[in-house]
Amino acid sequence: MSGRLESPEITLEDVSVGYGDRVVLSGIDTALPGGRISVILGGSGSGKSTLLRNIIGLVPIKTGRILLAGRDLAEMGPQERLEMRRRMGVLFQDGALLGSLPLGENIALPLREHTDLSNSLIEEVVDMKLKLVGLADFTEYFPSELSGGMRKRAGLARAMALDPAVLLCDEPTSGLDPVTAADMDQLVLELKATFNMTIVVVSHDLQSLRAIADHVVVVNQGRMLFEGPLDALAASKDPFIVQFLSRQPSRESRILEGPRVERTGEHPPPAAPGGTPGTESATESATAPQSASGAATGITNGGA
């Protein structure tokens, strides 16, 4: 296995990304500190997952630079770039496990592809990584036999297979119940503390953000709105950030509410002329003309 970088900083300088004529990210300037957990926060479609793919190298950037430990990935030769990417572990949003392979073989796959370790050593590493995420007894299970939270943890074990210096996580708590999500947050914190890793998490989970973030980057509509520590984020006056953190809706309700009928007692309303008791319906009351003051009380004025 390749030598391990020591908690590298990830720097993005004026990064812009697009698909055809559509601009997805524009002018992103940020430094994600080494040995800490940075959370890239934003709503759906904001460009945050694209930014993660740019760091990995799955999606090329149009302008700007991405530096890992001060080295521009674009200026490296193919072999050096490959070696650098081997030092990155990635947890994809759905775990990205191969359904045709049992869990142990999923974890072993990067070891077989990128190392010359013997089968016995690979088995030892697999056992170690599965134990790390609490899945030591599930080596022979297939992904379809695991819960969503277990698949996420298995994906994390595979991301850790090559002892990466950088761990990139795309929505690690998405779709998990609160307890399982808290377990995943705790696992990420333990990985940082144990291995002194640089961890980048893409998320819109506010509880997870508050649990794990050392550093926060907020992205909205392809632009960076904020960069800094968690306490500074909470003090931000940016309208989108205030709305996002307080979970305010982005539009007014589109549900039309009909006129309300006021009920002042438990007795049925008086009978309508020629009707039976209680047949003055809510419909009749609701459609009665309003008084000059505009207050629809639902009570007819029998003396007028």
Secondary structure as the mmCIF struct_conf table of DSSP 4:
data_model
#
loop_
_struct_conf.conf_type_id
_struct_conf.id
_struct_conf.beg_label_comp_id
_struct_conf.beg_label_asym_id
_struct_conf.beg_label_seq_id
_struct_conf.end_label_comp_id
_struct_conf.end_label_asym_id
_struct_conf.end_label_seq_id
HELX_LH_PP_P HELX_LH_PP_P1 SER A 2 LEU A 5
BEND BEND1 SER A 7 SER A 7
STRN STRN1 ILE A 10 TYR A 19
TURN_TY1_P TURN_TY1_P1 GLY A 20 ASP A 21
STRN STRN2 ARG A 22 LEU A 32
TURN_TY1_P TURN_TY1_P2 GLY A 34 GLY A 35
BEND BEND2 ARG A 36 ARG A 36
STRN STRN3 ILE A 37 LEU A 41
TURN_TY1_P TURN_TY1_P3 SER A 44 GLY A 45
BEND BEND3 SER A 46 GLY A 47
HELX_RH_AL_P HELX_RH_AL_P1 LYS A 48 ILE A 56
TURN_TY1_P TURN_TY1_P4 GLY A 57 GLY A 57
BEND BEND4 LEU A 58 VAL A 59
BEND BEND5 LYS A 62 LYS A 62
STRN STRN4 THR A 63 LEU A 68
TURN_TY1_P TURN_TY1_P5 ALA A 69 GLY A 70
STRN STRN5 ARG A 71 ASP A 72
HELX_RH_3T_P HELX_RH_3T_P1 LEU A 73 GLU A 75
BEND BEND6 MET A 76 MET A 76
HELX_RH_AL_P HELX_RH_AL_P2 PRO A 78 ARG A 86
TURN_TY1_P TURN_TY1_P6 ARG A 87 ARG A 87
STRN STRN6 MET A 88 LEU A 91
TURN_TY1_P TURN_TY1_P7 GLN A 93 ASP A 94
TURN_TY1_P TURN_TY1_P8 GLY A 99 SER A 100
BEND BEND7 LEU A 101 LEU A 101
HELX_RH_AL_P HELX_RH_AL_P3 LEU A 103 HIS A 114
HELX_RH_AL_P HELX_RH_AL_P4 ASN A 119 LEU A 132
TURN_TY1_P TURN_TY1_P9 VAL A 133 GLY A 134
TURN_TY1_P TURN_TY1_P10 ALA A 136 ASP A 137
TURN_TY1_P TURN_TY1_P11 THR A 139 GLU A 140
HELX_RH_3T_P HELX_RH_3T_P2 PRO A 143 GLU A 145
BEND BEND8 LEU A 146 LEU A 146
HELX_RH_AL_P HELX_RH_AL_P5 GLY A 148 ALA A 159
TURN_TY1_P TURN_TY1_P12 MET A 160 LEU A 162
BEND BEND9 ALA A 165 ALA A 165
STRN STRN7 VAL A 166 ASP A 170
BEND BEND10 GLU A 171 GLU A 171
TURN_TY1_P TURN_TY1_P13 PRO A 172 GLY A 175
HELX_RH_AL_P HELX_RH_AL_P6 PRO A 178 PHE A 195
STRN STRN8 THR A 198 SER A 203
HELX_RH_AL_P HELX_RH_AL_P7 LEU A 206 ILE A 212
BEND BEND11 ASP A 214 ASP A 214
STRN STRN9 HIS A 215 ASN A 220
TURN_TY1_P TURN_TY1_P14 GLN A 221 GLY A 222
STRN STRN10 ARG A 223 GLY A 228
HELX_RH_AL_P HELX_RH_AL_P8 LEU A 230 ALA A 234
TURN_TY1_P TURN_TY1_P15 ALA A 235 ALA A 235
HELX_RH_AL_P HELX_RH_AL_P9 PRO A 239 LEU A 245
TURN_TY1_P TURN_TY1_P16 SER A 246 ARG A 247
BEND BEND12 SER A 250 ARG A 251
HELX_LH_PP_P HELX_LH_PP_P2 ILE A 255 GLU A 262
BEND BEND13 GLY A 265 HIS A 267
HELX_LH_PP_P HELX_LH_PP_P3 PRO A 268 ALA A 272
TURN_TY1_P TURN_TY1_P17 PRO A 273 GLY A 274
BEND BEND14 GLY A 275 GLY A 275
TURN_TY1_P TURN_TY1_P18 PRO A 277 GLY A 278
HELX_RH_AL_P HELX_RH_AL_P10 ALA A 282 THR A 287
BEND BEND15 ALA A 288 ALA A 288
HELX_LH_PP_P HELX_LH_PP_P4 PRO A 289 SER A 291
TURN_TY1_P TURN_TY1_P19 ALA A 292 SER A 293
BEND BEND16 GLY A 298 GLY A 298
TURN_TY1_P TURN_TY1_P20 GLY A 302 GLY A 303
#
